[in-house]
Amino acid sequence: MRFYIGLAAIIGIFAALVAAAPSFGFAWPWSYWQERQQQTAASLEPQETCMTKEEAHIAADIFRRLIQDYTLELALEALTEDFVDYASSINIIINKGASHPKDMNAPTFASRAAFIDGQGKQPQIPFETIKVFPGCRHVSMRWKTDRSANGHASEVDTIPVHGNVIVEVEPSEPGNTFNWRVSHIWSELNSAAWLVNLGVFKPGGMAPEAQDIKHMLEFDELHDDDIPYIEREDI
């Protein structure tokens, strides 16, 4: 009997403390328990698998190889079937500088089959990787080529072309060489220099503004020998 009386007393005291808690400036920590529940639920969710740093560099190099060392076997092994390639700068090169017929807002290649049909007909282009920035399921890269018009009879210049690319991947099926397949590419580059190198655009030959030349000289961005056509008094 005493046990039950004691237990009832403890329960009564506890209930009184809970009821009086606001008057003591105490708030029952329901938010704490909610947060714990959310953390527990999140921990039970499957975690996204990320590329290793080495795999990210391999994914970046896939882009280089598709440009410089393209083969059908590489495209089939490295790209997803629903692969999409976005590059408005390539679209305008296809249009030879015009706004049509290739839509500037549309993918350059909307599938792996389209990429294979288009890229497979292009000459190989020398390619230099400048810097790779690994991510989880994407990798970005800065690159350049000194022969963007390589293999074209119309090649007239070798202005260096720099570009940036983001390569997005997804886990591949077992047995794939790369462990990942490229699902999306977002790429932009200096299309003006590319079109000049192809002989599509011809530079006007006009010298830069005097104030621009002065700025470049002041900040050691060029030397006097680079501007023989500028009269010294004009700067």
Residue pairs with C-beta under 8 A, 6 or more apart in sequence:
18 28
21 27
21 28
48 136
48 137
49 171
50 135
50 136
50 137
51 59
51 134
51 135
51 136
51 137
51 139
51 169
51 180
53 134
55 178
55 179
55 180
56 132
56 134
56 135
56 139
57 132
57 134
57 139
58 178
59 139
59 167
59 169
59 178
59 180
59 182
60 129
60 132
60 139
60 141
60 165
60 167
61 129
62 74
62 78
62 167
62 178
62 182
63 141
63 143
63 165
63 167
63 182
63 185
63 187
64 127
64 129
64 143
65 74
65 78
66 74
66 75
66 78
66 119
67 124
67 125
67 127
67 145
68 124
68 125
68 126
68 127
69 124
70 119
70 120
70 122
70 124
72 116
72 120
75 112
75 115
75 116
75 119
75 120
76 112
76 116
77 176
77 177
77 178
78 177
78 178
78 181
78 182
79 112
79 115
79 181
79 182
79 183
80 112
80 170
80 181
80 182
80 183
81 111
81 112
82 111
82 112
82 183
83 109
83 111
83 112
83 115
83 181
83 182
83 183
83 184
83 185
84 107
84 109
84 110
84 111
84 183
84 184
84 185
85 107
85 108
85 109
85 115
85 184
85 185
85 187
86 107
86 108
86 184
86 185
86 186
86 187
87 108
87 185
87 186
87 187
87 188
87 189
88 104
88 105
88 188
89 163
89 187
89 188
89 189
89 190
89 191
89 194
90 108
90 187
90 189
90 191
91 102
91 103
91 104
91 106
91 108
92 98
92 99
92 102
92 104
92 191
93 191
93 194
93 195
93 198
94 102
94 108
95 101
95 102
96 195
96 200
97 195
97 200
97 201
102 108
108 118
109 115
109 118
109 119
122 151
123 150
123 151
123 152
124 150
124 151
125 145
125 147
125 148
125 150
125 151
126 145
126 146
126 147
126 150
127 143
127 144
127 145
128 143
128 144
128 145
128 146
129 141
129 142
129 143
130 141
130 142
130 143
130 144
130 162
131 141
131 142
132 139
132 140
132 141
133 139
133 140
133 141
137 168
137 169
137 170
138 166
138 167
138 168
138 169
139 166
139 167
139 169
140 164
140 165
140 166
140 167
141 164
141 165
141 167
142 162
142 163
142 164
143 162
143 163
143 164
143 165
144 160
144 161
144 162
144 163
145 160
145 161
146 158
146 160
146 161
147 155
147 158
147 197
148 159
148 161
148 193
148 194
148 197
148 198
149 155
149 156
149 157
149 158
149 194
149 197
149 198
149 199
152 198
154 198
154 199
154 200
155 197
155 198
155 199
156 196
156 197
156 198
156 199
157 196
157 197
157 199
158 197
159 193
159 196
159 197
160 193
161 189
161 190
161 193
161 194
161 197
162 189
162 190
163 187
163 188
163 189
163 190
164 187
164 188
164 189
165 185
165 186
165 187
165 188
166 184
166 185
166 186
166 187
167 182
167 184
167 185
168 182
168 183
168 184
168 185
168 186
169 180
169 181
169 182
169 183
170 180
170 181
170 183
171 179
171 180
171 181
172 178
172 179
172 180
172 181
192 201
195 201
196 202
196 203
207 213
207 227
207 229
207 230
208 216
210 230
210 234
210 235
213 222
213 227
213 230
213 235
214 235
215 221
216 222
217 224
217 235
